[in-house]
Amino acid sequence: MYLRQIASAATVIGIVSAIPSSQKGGSHAGTATSGNDASLTLASNAIQSGSFADGSEEIGAAEVGQAKSATSQNNFINFCSGATLTNGLQITTGSCNGIPMGNLPAKTAMVSSTIINPPTGGKGIPSDTTFNITVQISNLVAGSFTNADSTYFSAPQDLSGGKVVGHTHVTVQDLGKSLNPTTALDPTQFAFFKGINDAGNGQGLLSAVVTGGLPAGNYRVCTMASSSNHQPVIMPVAQRGTADDCTKFVVTGSGTTANAASNDGSGGQAAAALAASAVAAGPDNPGAASAATSTSSSEIASHTDDAGAGGDGDGVQDQDQDGRNGGAGFGQGGRGNRGGKRRRYRSRLDFIV
């Protein structure tokens, strides 16, 4: 089996090596930032042989009930071929994203978060009253966020000084009648959502203002640390503490006014509508950007994430979409999905599948 894997690797490398130099990456091909971005080929020094095996005969295979991994000889470069491509869009009906995970930090530089306010078991927060959610994060170069409506998950995670570059979010959900519900919460429902897009105090202390507060009730608040393109931060080892934090708190009084940054609030709905308009327009469509932004930016600037640069719009789950994203098959010159436009690029090499 091992010899067969070596032979497969040699075949892949041989094919890549035979590609004319004009189709290969530049002098730094295979790096995250300086390869030949126009090339449609897989560089030989980017092939990950760890994907050749399913794990059933390797170190760690003794664990009972272990599933076999999917395998690939070419880094799964065509994994999304024929599927609805994510294409930087928040497609509510599901999609396939072929962008690499990216650079991972060292174990000593893993992201960690703790919520300082509201505190667990603290004094109840008065309803309909503005308060701050405060978070302390380590090992995150905060303040970097891209247009979530058009570049969602569209680039790999990257590092600066060995630390993940990105931002975090806070999301608040209503727990119902108890602080300890026995059923999982509906992720499409949130009482407040906010992306924290600034660098805070420069030492990892970040905050979000819950303008107007929340209705009386029991709540859970969680952080969601992300890379610049909004994907959850990816860490280098399996056994670790979580990158995020959650805490539960109570809002007292008799207030019933929903926050504007809830899934049904004006800000949440505006962010969802903006994300939906980007999906309807398809990828790489700058002509539609100014109109969509001018329509809803005032709402989003007041209440939701990534104001003026495309809201995170995680309330888009309630929007009924048909997934009309323009497919862009870089890997094999793929056709656009239904309703989408075809890329101008075509593959020059039918790689190993």
C-alpha positions as CSV (number, residue, x, y, z in Angstrom):
1,M,0.0,0.0,0.0
2,Y,2.8,2.4,0.9
3,L,4.6,1.7,-2.3
4,R,1.4,2.4,-4.2
5,Q,1.1,5.7,-2.5
6,I,4.7,6.7,-3.4
7,A,4.0,5.7,-7.0
8,S,0.9,7.9,-7.0
9,A,2.8,10.8,-5.6
10,A,5.5,10.4,-8.2
11,T,2.9,10.4,-11.0
12,V,1.4,13.6,-9.7
13,I,4.8,15.3,-9.3
14,G,5.8,14.1,-12.8
15,I,2.7,15.6,-14.4
16,V,3.2,18.9,-12.6
17,S,6.9,19.0,-13.5
18,A,6.1,18.6,-17.1
19,I,4.0,21.7,-17.2
20,P,5.6,24.6,-19.2
21,S,7.1,27.2,-17.0
22,S,4.6,29.8,-18.1
23,Q,1.9,27.7,-16.4
24,K,3.8,27.2,-13.2
25,G,3.8,29.4,-10.1
26,G,6.3,32.1,-9.6
27,S,9.5,31.9,-7.6
28,H,7.4,31.6,-4.4
29,A,4.8,29.2,-5.9
30,G,3.0,27.3,-3.2
31,T,3.1,30.0,-0.6
32,A,-0.1,31.6,0.7
33,T,0.5,35.1,-0.7
34,S,3.0,35.2,-3.5
35,G,2.4,32.2,-5.9
36,N,1.3,32.6,-9.5
37,D,-2.3,33.4,-8.8
38,A,-3.3,33.0,-12.5
39,S,-2.1,29.4,-12.7
40,L,-4.7,26.7,-12.9
41,T,-2.2,23.9,-11.9
42,L,-1.3,22.4,-8.6
43,A,2.4,23.1,-7.7
44,S,4.4,20.0,-6.8
45,N,5.5,21.5,-3.5
46,A,1.9,22.0,-2.5
47,I,0.8,18.4,-2.8
48,Q,-0.1,17.0,0.7
49,S,0.7,13.3,0.8
50,G,-1.2,13.0,4.1
51,S,-4.4,12.9,2.0
52,F,-3.2,9.8,0.2
53,A,-4.2,7.5,3.1
54,D,-7.5,6.9,4.8
55,G,-5.9,6.6,8.3
56,S,-6.9,2.9,8.8
57,E,-3.3,1.7,8.7
58,E,-1.4,4.7,10.1
59,I,-0.5,5.8,13.6
60,G,-3.6,6.3,15.7
61,A,-5.6,3.7,13.8
62,A,-6.4,1.6,16.9
63,E,-9.3,3.7,18.2
64,V,-12.6,1.7,18.1
65,G,-15.2,3.1,15.7
66,Q,-12.9,5.3,13.8
67,A,-14.1,6.4,10.4
68,K,-11.9,6.1,7.3
69,S,-10.9,9.5,5.8
70,A,-11.7,10.4,2.3
71,T,-8.5,10.4,0.2
72,S,-7.1,12.4,-2.7
73,Q,-4.0,12.4,-4.8
74,N,-4.4,16.1,-5.8
75,N,-5.4,18.0,-2.6
76,F,-9.1,17.5,-3.4
77,I,-8.8,20.3,-6.0
78,N,-12.0,19.1,-7.8
79,F,-14.0,18.3,-4.7
80,C,-16.6,20.9,-5.6
81,S,-16.8,20.2,-9.3
82,G,-20.4,20.0,-10.3
83,A,-21.7,21.4,-7.0
84,T,-23.2,24.8,-6.2
85,L,-20.0,26.8,-5.4
86,T,-19.9,29.1,-2.5
87,N,-18.1,31.8,-4.5
88,G,-17.8,34.2,-1.6
89,L,-21.6,34.2,-1.1
90,Q,-23.8,33.4,1.9
91,I,-26.0,30.8,0.1
92,T,-28.7,29.7,2.5
93,T,-29.6,26.5,0.6
94,G,-26.0,25.1,1.0
95,S,-22.9,25.2,-1.2
96,C,-19.4,23.8,-1.7
97,N,-16.3,25.8,-0.9
98,G,-13.1,24.8,-2.5
99,I,-10.8,27.4,-0.9
100,P,-7.9,26.0,1.2
101,M,-8.1,26.3,5.0
102,G,-4.8,28.2,5.0
103,N,-2.1,29.0,7.5
104,L,-2.4,27.5,11.0
105,P,-0.7,29.0,14.0
106,A,1.7,27.2,16.3
107,K,0.3,25.4,19.3
108,T,1.7,28.2,21.5
109,A,-0.2,30.8,19.5
110,M,-3.7,29.3,19.5
111,V,-6.7,31.7,19.8
112,S,-8.5,31.8,23.1
113,S,-11.5,34.0,24.3
114,T,-13.2,34.8,27.6
115,I,-16.3,36.9,28.1
116,I,-15.8,39.5,30.8
117,N,-19.3,41.1,30.6
118,P,-22.0,40.0,31.2
119,P,-20.5,37.8,33.9
120,T,-21.8,34.3,34.7
121,G,-24.1,34.5,37.7
122,G,-23.9,38.3,37.8
123,K,-26.6,40.7,38.7
124,G,-29.4,40.8,36.1
125,I,-29.3,43.4,33.4
126,P,-32.3,45.7,33.2
127,S,-34.5,45.1,30.1
128,D,-34.5,47.6,27.2
129,T,-31.3,49.1,28.6
130,T,-28.1,49.6,26.6
131,F,-25.1,47.5,27.9
132,N,-21.7,46.3,26.6
133,I,-20.6,42.8,25.8
134,T,-16.8,42.7,26.6
135,V,-14.4,40.0,25.4
136,Q,-10.7,39.4,26.1
137,I,-9.0,37.5,23.3
138,S,-5.4,36.2,23.0
139,N,-3.4,35.4,19.9
140,L,-5.8,37.1,17.4
141,V,-4.6,40.1,15.3
142,A,-8.0,41.7,15.5
143,G,-9.6,44.3,13.3
144,S,-9.4,42.6,9.9
145,F,-12.6,41.8,8.1
146,T,-13.6,41.5,4.5
147,N,-16.8,42.1,2.6
148,A,-19.0,39.3,4.1
149,D,-21.6,39.6,1.3
150,S,-19.1,39.0,-1.5
151,T,-16.0,37.4,-0.1
152,Y,-17.5,35.0,2.5
153,F,-15.0,32.1,3.0
154,S,-13.3,33.2,-0.3
155,A,-9.7,33.3,0.9
156,P,-7.6,31.1,3.3
157,Q,-6.9,31.9,6.9
158,D,-3.6,33.8,7.2
159,L,-1.2,34.8,10.0
160,S,0.8,37.9,11.0
161,G,3.6,37.4,13.4
162,G,2.5,33.8,13.8
163,K,-1.0,34.9,15.0
164,V,-4.3,34.5,13.1
165,V,-5.5,37.6,11.4
166,G,-9.2,38.3,11.7
167,H,-12.0,39.5,14.0
168,T,-14.6,38.1,16.4
169,H,-18.4,38.2,16.8
170,V,-20.8,38.0,19.6
171,T,-24.2,36.4,19.3
172,V,-26.9,36.3,21.9
173,Q,-29.7,33.7,21.9
174,D,-32.9,33.5,24.0
175,L,-32.8,30.4,26.2
176,G,-36.5,30.4,26.9
177,K,-37.9,29.8,30.4
178,S,-34.7,28.4,31.9
179,L,-31.0,29.1,31.9
180,N,-30.5,25.3,31.4
181,P,-32.7,24.2,28.4
182,T,-32.6,20.5,27.5
183,T,-33.0,21.0,23.7
184,A,-30.5,22.6,21.3
185,L,-31.2,26.2,20.3
186,D,-32.3,27.1,16.8
187,P,-29.2,28.7,15.2
188,T,-31.3,30.7,12.8
189,Q,-32.7,32.6,15.8
190,F,-30.7,35.2,17.6
191,A,-31.6,38.1,19.9
192,F,-28.5,40.1,19.0
193,F,-25.6,39.7,16.6
194,K,-22.6,41.9,16.2
195,G,-19.2,41.6,14.5
196,I,-16.5,43.4,16.5
197,N,-14.4,44.7,13.6
198,D,-11.9,47.0,15.4
199,A,-8.7,46.2,17.2
200,G,-10.1,47.2,20.6
201,N,-7.4,48.4,23.0
202,G,-4.7,46.6,21.0
203,Q,-4.2,44.1,23.8
204,G,-7.1,41.8,22.9
205,L,-9.9,43.6,24.8
206,L,-12.9,44.0,22.5
207,S,-16.4,45.2,23.1
208,A,-19.8,45.5,21.4
209,V,-22.6,47.8,22.4
210,V,-26.0,46.3,22.7
211,T,-27.9,49.5,21.9
212,G,-31.4,49.5,23.4
213,G,-30.7,46.3,25.3
214,L,-32.8,43.1,25.3
215,P,-36.3,42.0,26.3
216,A,-36.6,40.4,29.8
217,G,-35.5,36.7,29.7
218,N,-32.8,34.1,29.9
219,Y,-29.9,34.4,27.5
220,R,-26.7,32.8,26.3
221,V,-23.9,34.9,24.7
222,C,-21.1,33.3,22.7
223,T,-18.1,34.6,20.8
224,M,-17.3,33.4,17.3
225,A,-13.6,34.1,16.5
226,S,-13.0,34.3,12.7
227,S,-10.3,34.8,10.1
228,S,-10.6,37.8,7.9
229,N,-13.0,36.1,5.5
230,H,-15.3,35.1,8.3
231,Q,-14.5,31.4,8.6
232,P,-14.1,30.0,12.1
233,V,-10.4,30.1,13.2
234,I,-8.6,26.8,12.5
235,M,-6.1,25.5,15.1
236,P,-3.1,23.2,14.7
237,V,-3.9,20.4,17.2
238,A,-7.0,18.4,18.1
239,Q,-6.6,18.4,21.9
240,R,-7.0,22.0,23.0
241,G,-9.2,24.5,24.8
242,T,-11.8,26.1,22.7
243,A,-11.1,29.3,20.8
244,D,-14.5,30.7,21.9
245,D,-16.4,31.3,25.0
246,C,-20.1,31.3,26.1
247,T,-21.8,32.5,29.2
248,K,-25.4,32.7,30.4
249,F,-27.2,35.7,31.9
250,V,-30.6,37.1,32.9
251,V,-32.3,40.3,31.7
252,T,-34.8,41.4,34.3
253,G,-37.9,43.6,34.2
254,S,-40.8,43.6,31.9
255,G,-39.4,45.0,28.7
256,T,-40.5,43.2,25.5
257,T,-38.8,45.2,22.7
258,A,-36.7,43.1,20.4
259,N,-33.2,44.4,19.6
260,A,-32.8,45.8,16.1
261,A,-29.8,43.5,15.6
262,S,-31.9,40.4,16.2
263,N,-32.8,38.1,13.3
264,D,-36.3,39.7,13.0
265,G,-35.0,43.3,13.8
266,S,-34.6,46.0,11.2
267,G,-30.8,45.7,11.2
268,G,-30.8,41.9,11.1
269,Q,-33.3,41.9,8.2
270,A,-31.3,44.6,6.3
271,A,-28.1,42.5,6.6
272,A,-29.9,39.4,5.4
273,A,-31.4,41.3,2.5
274,L,-28.0,42.6,1.5
275,A,-26.4,39.2,1.6
276,A,-29.4,37.8,-0.4
277,S,-29.0,40.5,-3.1
278,A,-25.3,39.5,-3.5
279,V,-26.4,35.8,-4.0
280,A,-29.0,36.9,-6.6
281,A,-26.4,39.0,-8.4
282,G,-23.8,36.2,-8.4
283,P,-20.0,36.5,-7.8
284,D,-17.7,39.2,-9.2
285,N,-20.5,41.7,-9.7
286,P,-19.3,45.2,-8.7
287,G,-22.1,46.9,-10.7
288,A,-24.7,45.8,-8.1
289,A,-22.6,46.7,-5.0
290,S,-23.3,50.4,-4.8
291,A,-27.0,50.1,-5.2
292,A,-27.3,47.4,-2.6
293,T,-25.1,49.2,-0.2
294,S,-26.9,52.5,-0.5
295,T,-30.2,50.8,0.1
296,S,-29.4,49.3,3.5
297,S,-26.1,50.7,4.8
298,S,-27.9,53.1,7.2
299,E,-29.6,50.2,8.9
300,I,-26.5,48.1,9.0
301,A,-24.3,50.9,10.2
302,S,-26.5,51.3,13.3
303,H,-27.1,47.7,14.3
304,T,-25.2,45.0,12.5
305,D,-21.8,43.6,11.6
306,D,-19.4,45.0,9.0
307,A,-21.2,48.2,8.4
308,G,-20.4,49.9,5.1
309,A,-18.3,47.0,3.9
310,G,-21.0,44.4,3.7
311,G,-22.6,43.1,6.8
312,D,-21.9,39.6,8.1
313,G,-25.6,39.2,7.7
314,D,-25.8,35.9,9.5
315,G,-29.6,36.4,9.6
316,V,-29.8,35.3,6.0
317,Q,-31.1,31.9,7.1
318,D,-34.6,33.2,6.9
319,Q,-34.3,34.3,3.3
320,D,-35.6,32.0,0.6
321,Q,-32.9,31.6,-2.0
322,D,-32.5,29.6,-5.1
323,G,-28.8,29.4,-4.9
324,R,-28.2,31.3,-8.1
325,N,-24.5,31.8,-7.7
326,G,-22.4,32.0,-10.8
327,G,-20.2,28.9,-10.8
328,A,-16.6,29.4,-11.3
329,G,-14.7,26.2,-11.9
330,F,-11.1,27.3,-11.7
331,G,-9.8,23.8,-11.2
332,Q,-11.2,22.2,-14.3
333,G,-12.8,25.1,-16.2
334,G,-16.1,24.3,-14.7
335,R,-19.4,25.7,-15.9
336,G,-21.4,28.2,-13.9
337,N,-24.3,26.8,-11.9
338,R,-27.8,27.5,-13.1
339,G,-28.2,31.3,-13.5
340,G,-24.5,31.9,-13.1
341,K,-22.0,33.3,-15.5
342,R,-19.1,31.3,-16.8
343,R,-15.6,32.2,-15.8
344,R,-13.2,33.4,-18.5
345,Y,-10.6,31.0,-17.3
346,R,-10.3,27.4,-18.5
347,S,-8.1,24.6,-17.2
348,R,-5.1,23.7,-19.2
349,L,-4.6,20.4,-17.5
350,D,-6.9,17.5,-16.8
351,F,-5.4,16.6,-13.5
352,I,-5.6,13.2,-11.7
353,V,-9.1,12.7,-10.2
